[in-house]
């Protein structure tokens, strides 16, 4: 009897050992993922995308050894909606967070990404990844909307723009009432290196969401005057140095080869100079507001380094990373992206893209593109977001404007009269988008609820509309 029991115990021990070894082996195969997001960095802001005033050798190295995408579009041309699209795989209109929220505005402070939305960090948690966010969240400042409630194990940084709040947190602990901006990159860099050193033996997802080059910015002393483009160029070069420090730490821990590093920006720059050769800036539906760098480095997973000109979108990241780590896309909701893994494997599709793209500005659909065609839709001053009224381009469009982006990347030659059939086709695409994702004063059938502390209070983008609300409604959302 004792011999039988001993054999059973021995067998169970072997089973446990085999399972443990299998789990370790499986864990070793899982790639680490570092998603690096710049703020207001334009298409031509780094040297591998054409900058002559700023040197970014570390980002250039990632581009040289990985995939450099030249036709990547963000989910929106402003901060909060763009970040919502990047993390959820859905247009911001679908997630309900289509406006750039400012916690200092009485109409915005109680809003954020709906906790029911599933972020890519939550996908990683399903596969037992350690998840860490460093930097700017900007998807809600109230506890209900914290990144710590959206799949991240830990947090370190500024939840929103410095102009919105100067505070800096370590987890939920406030460590700076007034963040030292000249030390910001160094603070982020040191914490990230510590994290990698501590977590190198297990799979991790790191979201490094820097605040720069969004204003205001200050550069560390070591990088003062380092670029030919003033302080803005200096902070970009310091940011690039930080990327190099991260790569060196990964090398030291011998995990660089199995780490996916993705670099991009939330939207275009404020100054069109940094979006060239495209026209437009942050806030607008011209290409300069939506088209930014997108670099993917993965030594063990990318078949061959390449420059890829096929259109891809922020919403593609969610299904791509989900497929890579082997977790299913939730089937209880609709997504707007598709996996880029075939491109990583060297299968770059030929021909023009059949996927339409919708250029929303807040809740207003301003343009649509299909293949190489792009149609700017007619709109009035009322439909322009409050932050956009100072712009002189495309404020009031009485009739649609058509461009062929293959021949006219600067969107300067309207050819709508020459192609009425194309205009009609894109107008039908636009109407489908409105019905699905909504429009100014029109709710789409595919829109999900906005995250809010007060469901009875309307979601208001513009201060002028908030001012017109009855006082008894506004009082429900008074900050306590």
C-alpha positions in Angstrom: 0.0 0.0 0.0 2.8 2.4 1.0 4.5 1.6 -2.3 1.4 2.4 -4.3 1.0 5.7 -2.4 4.6 6.5 -3.1 4.2 5.8 -6.8 1.1 8.0 -6.9 3.0 10.9 -5.2 6.0 10.4 -7.5 3.7 10.4 -10.5 1.9 13.5 -9.4 5.3 15.1 -8.8 6.4 14.4 -12.3 3.1 15.7 -13.7 3.5 18.9 -11.7 7.2 19.2 -12.8 6.3 18.7 -16.5 3.5 21.2 -16.3 5.8 23.7 -14.6 8.5 23.2 -17.2 5.9 23.5 -20.0 4.6 26.7 -18.5 8.1 28.1 -18.2 8.8 27.1 -21.8 5.6 28.7 -23.0 6.3 31.8 -20.9 9.8 32.1 -22.5 8.2 32.1 -25.9 5.9 35.1 -25.1 7.4 38.3 -26.5 7.6 41.3 -24.3 5.9 44.4 -25.8 6.9 48.0 -25.4 4.5 50.5 -27.0 6.1 54.0 -27.1 3.8 56.9 -27.8 4.9 60.5 -28.5 2.6 63.5 -28.1 2.0 65.9 -31.0 5.0 64.5 -32.9 4.6 65.0 -36.6 5.3 62.9 -39.7 8.7 64.6 -40.4 9.8 65.1 -36.8 12.4 62.3 -36.7 15.3 61.8 -39.0 14.2 58.5 -40.5 11.0 60.3 -41.7 12.8 63.4 -43.1 13.8 65.7 -40.3 17.1 67.6 -41.0 17.1 69.5 -37.7 16.7 66.7 -35.2 18.8 63.6 -34.9 17.1 60.4 -33.7 19.7 57.6 -34.1 17.9 55.1 -31.8 14.5 55.4 -33.5 16.3 55.3 -36.8 18.0 52.1 -35.8 14.6 50.5 -34.9 13.2 51.7 -38.3 16.3 50.3 -40.2 16.1 46.9 -38.5 12.3 46.6 -38.4 9.3 47.9 -40.3 8.9 51.6 -41.1 5.4 52.4 -42.1 4.9 55.5 -44.2 1.1 55.5 -44.4 -0.1 55.1 -40.8 -3.1 57.0 -39.6 -4.1 57.8 -36.0 -7.6 57.3 -34.7 -8.1 61.0 -34.4 -6.3 64.3 -34.7 -6.5 65.1 -31.0 -5.2 63.4 -27.8 -8.0 61.6 -25.9 -9.9 60.1 -28.9 -6.6 59.0 -30.5 -5.5 57.2 -27.4 -8.9 55.5 -27.0 -8.6 54.2 -30.6 -5.0 53.0 -30.1 -5.8 51.0 -26.9 -9.2 49.6 -27.8 -9.1 48.8 -31.5 -12.2 50.9 -32.3 -12.9 54.3 -33.6 -13.2 56.8 -30.8 -16.8 57.4 -31.9 -17.5 53.8 -31.3 -16.0 53.8 -27.8 -17.9 57.0 -26.9 -14.8 59.0 -26.2 -14.7 61.2 -29.3 -13.8 64.5 -27.6 -10.6 65.8 -26.2 -11.3 65.9 -22.5 -10.0 68.7 -20.2 -10.5 68.0 -16.5 -10.5 71.8 -15.9 -13.7 72.2 -17.8 -16.9 71.8 -15.9 -18.3 69.9 -18.9 -15.4 67.4 -19.1 -14.0 66.6 -15.7 -16.5 63.7 -15.0 -15.8 62.0 -18.4 -13.4 59.3 -19.5 -12.9 56.0 -21.3 -15.9 53.8 -20.3 -14.6 51.1 -17.9 -16.6 48.6 -20.0 -14.2 49.1 -22.9 -11.5 46.4 -23.1 -8.0 47.8 -23.5 -5.0 46.0 -25.0 -3.6 46.0 -21.5 -6.5 43.8 -20.4 -5.8 41.5 -23.3 -2.3 41.1 -22.0 -3.5 40.3 -18.5 -5.5 37.4 -19.9 -2.1 35.9 -20.8 -0.5 36.6 -17.4 1.6 39.5 -18.6 2.9 42.1 -16.1 1.5 45.5 -17.4 3.0 48.9 -16.6 2.1 52.4 -17.9 4.5 55.3 -17.8 3.5 58.8 -18.8 0.3 60.5 -20.0 -3.0 58.7 -19.8 -5.5 61.4 -20.8 -8.5 59.1 -20.8 -10.0 60.5 -17.6 -8.7 61.7 -14.3 -11.3 60.4 -11.9 -10.6 57.1 -10.1 -13.3 55.3 -12.2 -11.3 56.0 -15.3 -7.8 55.3 -14.0 -5.5 53.2 -16.1 -5.1 51.0 -13.0 -8.7 50.0 -13.6 -8.1 49.3 -17.3 -5.6 46.5 -17.2 -2.4 48.1 -15.9 -0.8 46.7 -12.8 1.1 49.9 -12.1 1.4 53.5 -13.2 4.0 56.2 -13.1 3.5 59.7 -14.6 1.2 62.6 -15.4 -2.4 61.6 -16.1 -2.9 64.5 -18.5 -1.4 67.6 -20.0 0.7 69.8 -17.7 -1.7 72.7 -18.5 -4.6 70.6 -17.3 -2.8 69.3 -14.1 0.8 69.6 -12.9 0.6 66.6 -10.7 2.7 63.5 -11.0 1.8 60.1 -9.6 3.5 56.8 -8.6 0.6 54.4 -8.7 -2.1 56.3 -6.8 0.4 58.2 -4.7 1.0 61.8 -5.5 4.8 62.5 -5.6 4.9 65.9 -7.3 2.4 68.7 -7.0 4.3 70.5 -9.7 6.2 68.2 -12.1 9.8 69.2 -12.9 9.5 69.3 -16.7 13.2 69.5 -17.2 13.6 66.1 -15.4 10.5 64.5 -17.0 12.3 62.3 -19.5 14.9 61.3 -17.0 12.3 60.3 -14.4 10.5 58.2 -17.0 13.7 56.7 -18.2 15.0 55.6 -14.8 11.7 54.1 -13.8 11.4 52.1 -17.0 14.9 50.7 -16.6 14.1 49.7 -13.1 10.9 47.9 -14.3 12.8 46.0 -17.0 15.5 44.9 -14.6 12.9 43.6 -12.2 10.6 42.0 -14.7 13.1 40.6 -17.3 12.3 37.0 -16.4 8.6 37.2 -17.1 6.6 38.5 -20.1 5.6 42.2 -19.8 3.7 44.9 -21.6 5.0 48.4 -21.1 3.1 51.5 -22.4 5.5 54.4 -22.5 3.3 57.4 -23.3 5.6 60.5 -23.2 4.1 64.0 -22.8 6.5 65.5 -25.3 6.8 67.3 -27.7 3.3 68.6 -26.6 3.8 72.0 -25.0 4.9 73.1 -22.4 8.2 71.3 -22.5 11.6 71.8 -20.9 14.8 69.8 -21.8 17.3 68.2 -19.4 20.6 70.1 -19.1 22.5 67.4 -20.9 20.5 68.1 -24.1 20.2 71.9 -24.0 21.0 73.1 -27.5 21.6 69.6 -28.8 19.4 70.0 -31.9 19.0 72.6 -34.6 15.4 73.2 -33.8 15.3 74.9 -30.4 13.9 73.4 -27.3 11.3 71.4 -29.2 14.0 69.6 -31.1 16.1 69.2 -28.0 13.3 67.3 -26.1 12.8 65.0 -29.1 16.5 64.2 -29.1 16.3 63.5 -25.3 13.3 61.3 -25.9 15.3 59.4 -28.5 18.1 59.0 -26.0 15.6 57.5 -23.6 14.6 54.9 -26.3 18.3 54.0 -26.6 18.6 53.6 -22.9 15.7 51.2 -22.9 17.2 49.2 -25.8 20.5 49.0 -23.9 18.7 47.7 -20.8 16.9 45.1 -22.8 20.3 44.0 -24.3 21.9 43.8 -20.8 19.0 41.5 -19.7 19.3 39.5 -23.0 15.7 40.0 -23.9 16.0 42.5 -26.8 15.5 39.9 -29.5 12.2 38.7 -28.1 10.8 42.2 -27.4 8.5 44.0 -29.7 9.1 47.8 -29.7 6.5 50.0 -31.4 6.9 53.7 -31.8 4.3 56.2 -32.9 2.5 59.5 -32.1 -1.0 60.3 -30.9 -1.6 62.8 -33.7 0.1 65.4 -35.8 2.0 68.5 -34.7 0.7 72.0 -34.0 3.0 73.5 -36.6 2.7 72.2 -40.2 6.5 72.4 -40.6 6.7 69.1 -38.7 4.1 67.3 -40.8 5.7 67.9 -44.3 5.2 66.9 -47.0 1.6 66.8 -45.8 -0.7 69.7 -45.3 -2.5 70.4 -42.1 -1.8 70.0 -38.4 -3.2 68.6 -35.2 -6.9 69.3 -34.8 -7.8 69.1 -38.6 -8.8 66.4 -41.1 -5.9 67.1 -43.5 -3.3 64.4 -43.7 -0.9 66.3 -41.4 -3.2 65.9 -38.5 -3.6 62.1 -38.8 -0.5 60.8 -40.5 2.5 60.2 -38.2 5.5 57.8 -37.9 4.9 54.2 -37.1 7.8 51.9 -36.5 7.8 48.2 -35.4 11.0 46.4 -34.3 10.9 42.7 -33.4 14.0 40.7 -34.1 12.5 37.3 -33.6 9.2 38.0 -35.3 9.6 40.2 -38.3 10.6 38.3 -41.4 12.5 41.1 -43.1 13.1 44.8 -42.5 11.1 46.9 -44.9 9.5 50.3 -45.7 5.7 49.7 -45.9 3.5 52.1 -47.8 0.2 50.3 -47.3 -2.4 52.2 -45.2 -2.7 51.0 -41.7 -4.5 52.5 -38.7 -4.3 52.9 -35.0 -7.2 50.5 -34.6 -5.1 47.7 -36.1 -2.8 47.5 -33.0 -5.4 45.8 -30.8 -6.0 42.8 -33.0 -2.4 42.6 -34.0 -1.0 42.3 -30.5 -3.9 40.1 -29.4 -3.1 37.6 -32.2 0.6 37.7 -31.4 0.1 36.8 -27.7 -2.6 34.2 -28.5 -5.7 35.8 -27.0 -9.0 36.0 -28.7 -10.7 39.2 -29.6 -13.9 39.6 -27.5 -16.9 38.7 -29.6 -19.4 40.8 -27.7 -18.6 44.0 -29.4 -17.4 45.4 -32.8 -13.9 46.5 -33.6 -12.5 48.5 -36.5 -8.9 47.2 -36.9 -7.4 44.1 -38.5 -4.2 42.2 -37.6 -0.9 43.4 -39.1 0.8 40.0 -38.4 0.8 39.0 -42.1 2.8 42.1 -42.8 5.2 41.3 -40.0 5.6 37.9 -41.7 6.6 39.5 -44.9 3.2 39.3 -46.7 2.7 42.9 -47.7 -0.6 43.2 -49.6 -0.5 44.4 -53.2 -2.9 46.9 -54.8 -4.8 49.7 -53.2 -6.5 49.4 -49.8 -10.2 48.5 -49.8 -10.6 49.7 -46.3 -12.4 53.1 -45.9 -11.0 55.5 -43.3 -13.1 58.1 -41.5 -11.6 61.5 -40.5 -13.7 62.6 -37.5 -13.1 65.8 -35.6 -14.8 65.4 -32.3 -18.3 64.1 -33.3 -18.2 65.7 -36.8 -17.3 63.5 -39.8 -15.1 65.8 -41.9 -13.6 63.5 -44.5 -13.5 59.9 -45.8 -10.9 58.1 -47.8 -11.1 55.0 -50.0 -8.2 53.6 -52.0 -6.2 56.7 -53.0 -9.2 59.0 -53.0 -10.0 61.4 -50.2 -13.2 63.5 -49.9 -13.5 66.4 -47.5 -17.2 66.8 -46.7 -19.2 70.0 -46.8 -19.6 71.6 -43.4 -20.5 74.8 -41.7 -18.8 76.9 -39.0 -21.2 75.3 -36.4 -19.8 71.9 -37.1 -16.2 72.9 -36.3 -14.9 72.1 -32.8 -14.1 75.2 -30.6 -10.4 74.6 -30.8 -10.4 74.7 -34.6 -12.0 78.0 -35.3 -8.7 79.9 -35.4 -7.6 77.7 -38.4 -8.0 79.4 -41.8 -8.1 76.2 -43.8 -11.4 74.4 -44.4 -13.5 76.3 -41.9 -16.5 76.5 -44.2 -16.9 74.1 -47.1 -20.1 74.6 -49.1 -19.5 71.5 -51.3 -17.3 68.4 -51.1 -13.6 68.6 -52.1 -11.8 65.6 -53.7 -8.1 64.8 -53.8 -6.1 61.9 -55.2 -3.5 61.3 -52.5 -1.4 59.2 -54.8 -0.7 62.3 -57.0 -1.4 65.1 -54.5 -0.3 64.2 -51.0 -0.5 67.9 -50.0 -4.2 68.0 -50.8 -4.0 71.2 -52.9 -5.8 70.3 -56.2 -9.5 69.8 -55.9 -10.6 67.4 -58.7 -14.2 66.8 -57.6 -15.7 68.2 -60.8 -13.6 65.7 -62.8 -14.8 62.7 -60.9 -18.5 62.9 -59.9 -18.7 59.1 -59.7 -16.0 59.0 -57.1 -17.6 61.8 -55.2 -20.9 59.9 -55.1 -19.2 56.7 -54.0 -17.4 58.5 -51.1 -20.5 60.3 -50.1 -22.2 56.9 -49.7 -19.3 55.7 -47.6 -19.6 58.8 -45.5 -23.3 58.2 -45.0 -22.6 54.6 -43.9 -20.1 56.0 -41.4 -22.6 58.4 -40.0 -25.3 55.8 -39.6 -22.8 53.5 -37.8 -20.6 55.9 -35.8 -22.7 59.1 -35.6 -22.4 62.7 -36.6 -22.9 66.1 -35.1 -26.3 65.9 -33.4 -26.9 62.3 -34.6 -26.2 59.1 -32.8 -24.8 56.1 -34.6 -26.2 52.6 -34.2 -22.7 51.3 -33.4 -21.8 53.8 -30.8 -21.1 52.6 -27.2 -21.7 54.7 -24.1 -19.3 57.4 -23.1 -17.7 56.9 -19.7 -19.3 59.3 -17.2 -19.9 59.8 -13.5 -23.3 61.2 -14.3 -25.3 59.3 -16.9 -28.2 61.8 -16.7 -25.9 64.7 -17.8 -25.4 65.1 -21.6 -22.0 64.6 -23.2 -21.0 68.0 -24.3 -17.9 68.7 -26.4 -18.1 72.5 -26.7 -18.2 75.0 -23.8 -20.7 77.1 -25.8 -23.2 74.2 -25.8 -22.6 73.5 -22.1 -23.4 77.1 -21.3 -26.8 76.7 -23.0 -27.8 73.8 -20.8 -30.4 74.4 -18.1 -28.9 75.1 -14.7 -30.7 72.1 -13.0 -28.9 69.8 -15.4 -25.5 71.4 -15.0 -25.9 71.3 -11.2 -25.9 67.5 -11.3 -22.3 67.5 -12.5 -20.9 70.1 -10.1 -17.5 68.9 -8.8 -17.9 68.1 -5.1 
